[in-house]
Amino acid sequence: MSEKTQSPTLTRAAMGITPGRPLTVSQGGIEELRRDIQMLMDIEAIKQLKHAYFRCIDTANFEELETIFHPDVSVHFVGGAYEWSLKGRSQYLAALRKAFTRDAIGHHNGHHPEIQMLSETEATGIWYLADNMWQLDSRYFTTGTALYWDRYVKVDGRWLIRETRYRRIYELNSVLEERPQPATH
């Protein structure tokens, strides 16, 4: 009897991630070299954008978060016990304001970026997330990992998140016996 293997859902193809521009040095002159350097600077700018996203989520810095998203951002997060599907920056920020309050502590680490430059104004990225979330009022704790995949657009010289998605690799949920008493928050 043969066993059927489940096809993975978190592949580049399933995420809609296509190969970007090659990361090779151009053979041309100074202008091509400038384009190559700009591409590397754009990759770094996208990394900084996503790092700012994680920092702003955990610090509930909604004013700065507003500057990170395209007005028409599309959001789709699939966890073990939840699913968020939102359209537009205002809808996403409203959901974040409800989730990240004084009664919630978030700890989100995004790392191992795989940035693909599609053009001078479009890019995609895959990020590995490791996170913890404490809901103090309900004594609920979630920990896990996920893969984010994003689409970015450059508008007026600034990179913005145009689409963000994640799917959990694993998620562990538990009810704590006592309400956590953080020394600072």
NORVENPE-V706835 format. One record per run of one state. SS is the DSSP state (H for helix, E for strand, - for the rest). FROM is the first residue (numbers start at 1). TO is the last residue. If there is no record, write none. Layout:
ss=SS from=FROM to=TO
ss=SS from=FROM to=TO
This chain:
ss=- from=1 to=11
ss=H from=12 to=15
ss=- from=16 to=29
ss=H from=30 to=59
ss=- from=60 to=61
ss=H from=62 to=66
ss=- from=67 to=68
ss=E from=69 to=78
ss=- from=79 to=82
ss=E from=83 to=87
ss=- from=88 to=88
ss=H from=89 to=99
ss=- from=100 to=103
ss=E from=104 to=117
ss=- from=118 to=121
ss=E from=122 to=135
ss=- from=136 to=139
ss=E from=140 to=155
ss=- from=156 to=157
ss=E from=158 to=175
ss=- from=176 to=185
